[in-house]
Amino acid sequence: MKLKFLAAVGLAATLYSCDDTTTGVGEFVADADEITASAQTFEATTKTLKYTDLNQNGVFSRTSSAYLGKFTDPDFGTYTTDFITQINCTEGFEFPETTQEIVATTLELSYASFFGDSLAPMRVRVDMLDKAIDDTGEDLNLYYTSYDPIEEGYYNPEKPELAEQDYAVRDNSWTDEEIDSIKSENGYYPPLVIDLDKKKSSGIKEDEAGAFSQYLWNKYQENKDYFKDAYSFIHNVLPGFYVHTTSGEGAILYIGDIWLRMKVKYLVERPSTGAMDSVVYTSIPFAATNEVFMSTRLSNSEETLNSLAGEKEHTYLKTPAGLCTEVKLPLQEMYDALGTDTLNSVSMAFTKYKNVSDNSENSPYKMGTPQNLLLIRKNEVKDFFEQRKNYDSKTTFLGTYSSTTNSYSFSQVNRLISQIFSDMRTKEEPAQGWDEYNTMVLIPVKTETDSQGNTIGLSHDLEVNSAKLMGGEDGEKIKMEIIYTKPKFNK
């Protein structure tokens, strides 16, 4: 019986794949077991949502990457991003016993890629936080992109900056050949190196000489235990940095590694005399790691996003934290027609326009296409990302962009619909109705994979990407192609 059943479903699938319009495929019967397989089409409706419609705090951005810069797009307006980071101190750290001083300190931002104009003149400012941010894992609001360190009292904009520096993505102090060689060797461009001793007044203390390096060394001499672990270092020496763009626009850095690098002067024994008087310099790096706090902040042009969200002939995706697409399924209609049947396959595809607009087609800095979309219930988005869940192909689904079909496809949605049908049969209807309660959204995501290529985690896509999709409240409906079976039992 099992083989005949699979053969019936296989034939239905073959018919389905050969005809885009499955309505009218008809029915066939596996006579021996009287199992009928059929196909039917329903229509889903889509519209554009702002991420802040899902959560007023924006998107959850607990990630080991940071983003920095400002860019204005002809379609989506101005986007600005900066970040807060703490610096880790390894347990039991000590400077060499004969250390004389910390000669220089820099903050190094290493990036493997970027978006925009590599030669755009930009200026970055680094401020030291006024107090430590205690990340106990309980206050998840710390990791939302709307988090404001000024409003929360961690940073005072009236205080003199620690450092400010002009830069461009492609540092002209390096030749093209040197840059390409460095990039091919370690995957990163030459880092953005910010001199933390450049300004003579660091704002740390009015009566100090002002050099940040001297401040660090004074703290170490005051109490070596301030450097014994990350907690002590963050609460007694360096609460963290707020790194943000103060002028210029045209590029966004995708930062992978952050280093606080101290150049230290210490003494070693002179071989010829045995005297401890030979001067040696070494570089000691402290890193921003997963064990300490890091969070990206960003803002988009709200007026522009509101205008795009109001367009009804199509929908949009825009990352980071810009626009996503709502999908309303015709559940009651489907239940009335197929509520007692077995759903073998429910598939749907979202087709992308070639370009967002003529503006984007002619732009020299064209946004990328989101590569992966998460299909998830609208009311489950917050918990999914905060709890670091993975998609399960039962209630959450991952669709990957295909350049061949220019679309995102989802083919196992029958598992979700079957569960919803079961709820409709056995549970009390939600106050807002089954259709509204099970409204879905498409959210661009980044995937984390293991060594075998299996997806082990998802996070919000925080790079600059966009897509315009067919659909919309007044546009084309999204076809839901369903293959189902009707077992007929002998009396």
N, C-alpha and C positions, 0 to 999 in steps of 0.2 A: 504493500500500500504506500509506503514511504517513497519508494522510487517513482511510482506513478504520480504521486502528489508533486514531487519535485519536477518531474517532466512537465506537468501542467503549468506550474509556475514559470518554468524555463521558457516554455512556448509563449506564455503571455509576455514575459520580459523581452523575448525576441521581437514580437509584434510591436511592443511598446517602443523599443529602440529604433525601429524602422520608420516610425511615424510620429512626427512632432505633436500631432493632434490626436491624442489617444481616445478622445470621445468618439464612440462609434467603432472602436476596435471589435466590439461584439463579445460574445461569450463562446466558450467551448467547454465540453464536459468530458472528464475522464470517466467513461461509462462504467468501468468496473467498480469504482468507488464513489461515483456520483459527486465529484468535487468540481465545482464550477469556478473558473478564474476569469475575472473581468477587469476592465480598466475604465477609469472615470477621471475627469478633470474638474478641479475647483479653482477658484480665483482668490488670491490673497491681495490685500491692499497695503501699500507702503507710504510712509511719509518721513521727512527729515526731522530729526531731533537734535537739539544741542545737548552736549554732555551734561551741562548744568540742569537740563530738564530731568535727567536721571538722578543726579546728585549735585546739589548746589555747590559742593566743595570741589567739583571738577572730577579728576580721575585719580585713582590710587596709584602712587608712583614709587612704591618701595622697590628700588632697583640699585644695582651697583654702578650704573652709568649716570653721568651728569650731562647737562645740556646748557650751552651758553651762547647768547647772541640775540640778534634782532633782524627780522626780515619782513619786508612788505611785498605781498603778492597782489597782482591786479584783480584776482577773483576773491580771495579770502581776507584781504586786508593785512594789517600789521600783527605780527606774532613776536613776542619777546619771551625769553627764557633765561633764568639764572638758577643758582642752587645754593644750598646750605650744606656744609660738610664738617664733620669732626675728623680729627687725625688720631690714628691709633698709636699707642706706645706699647711695645712688646714687654711682657712680664719680666721683671728683674733687670730692666735696662740700666746700664751705667756707662758714662763716658769713660774713655781711657783715663787711668789714674793720674797721669801727668798732663792732663788737658790744661792748656793755658787760657783758651778763650774759644768762643764760637765766632769765627771770622765773618761769615756771611750766611744768610738764610734765604732760600727761594721757595716759592710755591710753583710746582711744575704740573701742568695740565697736558696729558698725553691723549691725542685723538687719532683714531684710525680713519675717520671719515667726517664729512661735513656737508652742509647744504648751502648753496648760494655762490657768491662771488669770492674766489680765493684771494683777491687783491683788495677787497673792500676795507677801507681804514676804520678800525674799531678802537674803542677804549674800554678797558676792564678795570673795575675797582674791587679791591679786597678789603673787607672790614672784619675785625675780630668781634665775635659775639660778646655781649655784656655778661652773659651768664650761660651756664651749661644747659643743654636740652637733655633731660633724662628720658631716654627711650627705654621704658620698661616693657614695651609691647602692649600696654593697655590703652594708651591714647593713640588710636590709629589715625586721628585727624592730622597728626604730625606729617603724614605721608601723602596728603592730598595736595594737588598742584596749586590750590588757592591759598595754601598756608602762608600767613603773613608774619614774618619775624618781628616787624615793627609793632604791629598790633598786639602781638603776644608778649612784647617787652624784652625780646632777646637781642634787639639791635636798635641803636639810636642813630638815626641819620644825621643828627646835628653834630655828632662826634667826629673829629678829624679822621680821615681814612687812614688805614694802615699802609696801603699802597695803591697806586693807580698807574696804568701802563697802556700805551698804544700798541696795537698789534694788527696783523693781517693773518689770515689762515696760512698763506704761503709766505713764510718768512724770507724776505729778500736778502738777509745776511747769509743764506745758504744758496748755492747754485742749484739749478734744476737737476743736475746730475747727482749732487750730494743728497738732495731731498728724495729723489727716486731710489737711490741706493739705501738710504735709511728706511724708507717705507717698505722696500722689498725684503729687507733683512729682518725687521722686527714687527712689521705690520702697522707701525705708527709713523706719522709725520714727525719732524722735529718738534719737540714739545713747546707749548707757550710757557716761557719761564718768566715768572713775576718776581722781581727783586723786592723782598720785604724790608730791606734796609735802606731803600732809595730815599724815602722821605725822612727828614731830620726830626719830625715830630710825629710819632706814631700814635699819639693819643692814649697810650697805655698809662703813663703818669706824666704830669706836667714837669716834675722836678728831675726826670730821668734824661739821660743824654738823647734818648729817642730811638736808638738803634734796636730793632726787634731782636737781633742776635744777642745783644747785651741783656735784654730783658729775659730771654730764655736762660742765659748763663747765670744771671742773678738768681733766678728761681731755682736752678739746680743747686747752686751754692747755699741757698737758704735752707733747702731740705731735699736731699737726694730722693726721699720717698715720694716726692711729687712726680717722679718719673718711673715709679716702680711698676705701674700698669696703666691701662687705658683710662680707667675710672679716675685714678689719682691725677693723671696728666690733664684730663679734660676739666676736672673740678678745681684744680689749683694753678694750672699754667695756661692752657689754651682751650677755652670753651668750644671753639669752632670758628669757621670762616663763613661769611656771607659773600659770595662772588657774583658780581652783576655788571652788566653793560651800562656805561654812563653816557656814551655818545657814539655816533656812527651806526650804520646798519648795512645789511647786505649778506650776512653769513651766520650760520648756526653751527657750532662745534658739537660733535658727538664724542664726549670725553669718556675714555675707558679707564684710565689710571690717574690718580692724584697723589703727588708726593710733596711732603715738606722735607726739603733737603738742607742739611746743615753742614757747612764746611768748618771743620774743627782743626785747631792748631794744638799739637801736643809734643812732648819731648820724648826722645828715645836715647838709649845709651850710645855714645860715640865709640866705635870699635877700637880705635887707636889708643884712647885714654881711659875708657871705662866710665867717663863722666856722663851724667844724664843731661846733656846740653845740645843734642842734635834736634833741630826742629823738623817735624813731619806734619803734613796736612792730609786729612782724609775726609771723605764725604759720608755722612750718616743720614740715611733716609728713613723717615717715618711715613707710613702710607695711610690713605683713607681706605678702610676695608669694610667688609660686611659686618664686622663686630661693632662698628660705631655708626653713628647716625649720619645719613645722607638723604636729602630730599630735593627734588626738582620743583621749582616754581615756574609758572608760565601764565601768560595772558594772551587772549585773542581779541580781535576787533569785534566787540559785542554787536555793534550796529550792523556790521557786514554779515555776521552769522545769523542775526535775526532776519535779515532780508532773504538770505539763501534758504533758511528754514521755512520761509513763507511760500516758496515756489512749489506749485502743486503738480507740475507736469513731469517731474522726475524726483530723485532724491540724491543726497550727497553723503560722502564719507570724507572727513578731514581730520587728520591727526597733526599734532597731538592735541587732545582735549578740545576738539572743535565740534565736529558734527558726526552723527551716526544715523542709522536708518531703522525706523520702527516697522515691524511686520505684523499685521493683524490677520490672523487665520480665520477662515469661515467655519469655526468649529461646530456651531449649532447646526448649520446647513449640512456639514459633513456627517454629524452624528445622526441627524434625521434620515439621511440616505444610507449610511454604512455602519450605524452603531452596533449592529449585531454580527457584523462580518469580521473576518480576519484580514487585517491590513498587512500585506506582504511587502509592499514598497510604497513609500511616499517620498517623492523627490521634487525639488524645486531649484531653479537657477536664477541668478541675478546678473543681468547683462550690463556691462560697463560701456558707456560712450567712449569713443576714442579720446576725446579731450573734454575738459570741463567747459571750456569756451574758446572762442577765437583768441582771447587774451592769453590763455595758457598755452595754446598751440604756438603762438609767436614769442612766448617768453624765453629768454636765453637761459633761465634757471627753472626748468620744468620740474614740478614735484613728481616724486615717485608714486607708484601704485601700491596701495596696501596689499600685501601678499597673502595674509591670512585673516579670515573673518570668523568670529565666534557668534553662533546663533544661540541665544539664551533668553529665558523669560526675563522680561523687563524688571520684574520685582525681585529678581535674584542676583542682579548685577553686583550690588554692593557687597553682599556676603561672598560671592564667588571670588572676587579679587582680594578682598581683605583676608580671606581664609586661604588664599593661594591654592585654590582648587584647580584641577585639570578637567578638561572636557571628557565626558564619558560615553558619547554617542547614544545616550539614552534620553537625557533631558537637556544636554548641551552638546553642540556639534561644531566641528571645525571645517570650514570650507577654504580651499586654496585657489588662488587666482590662476586661471588657465589662459595663457596668451593665445592658444589655438582657438578656443571658443570665445575668448574675451569675456569670461564670466566666472562667477563663483557658484559651485554646485554643491547641493546637500542631498544625499541619497538615502539616508536611513531615518528620516523624520517619522516613519511609521511607529518607531518605538515610543516616541513622545506622544503622538496622537493616540496610540492604543492605551497609554497610561491615562491620558486625559479622558478618553471614552469610559474607562473603568471608573474614574472619579465621578463622571457625570451620571453613571448608573448607581453608584453606591454612596456618594457623599452629598452633603447639602450644598446647594449652589451658592457661590460667593456673592456678597452684596452687589458687587459691580458686574456680575454676570460672568459666564464661563469664557466668552470671547475676550473680554477686557482683562480678566484675571490671567489669562494665558497669552497675552500680547508678547510678542518676541521682539528682540532688537538684534541688529547686526553691528558688531563692534570690532574694529581692526585691532589685532593682537600680534605680539611677538611670541614665538615659540622657543622654549628651551628644550634641547634634546640631549639624550645620553650618547655614549660612544657607539651604540648600535643604530642611532638615528631615530629612536623612539621619542615621541613628544612626552616630556615629563613635567611640563609646567607652561603656563601662559601668563602674560602680563600685557598691560595696555601698550599699544604702539605709540612711542613718544618721539618718533622721527617725523620729518615733514613729508607727508604723503596725502594724496587726495584721489577721489574718484567720483564720477557722476554716473548714477545708475538709472536704468530704465525703471519706470514705476511712477510713484506719486499718487496722490489722492485723485487727481484728474487725468493721470497718465495711464499707461498700459498696466493692466493687472498682472500679477505674478502667477503663472500657471503652477498648480500643484497636481502633479501626475500621480495617480494612485492605482496600484494593482492590488486587488483583493480577491478573496475566495469565499465561496458560499457552500460549505459542506451540506449535503443532503442525506439525511439518515434514513435507512429503510425502516418502514413501519413493520 
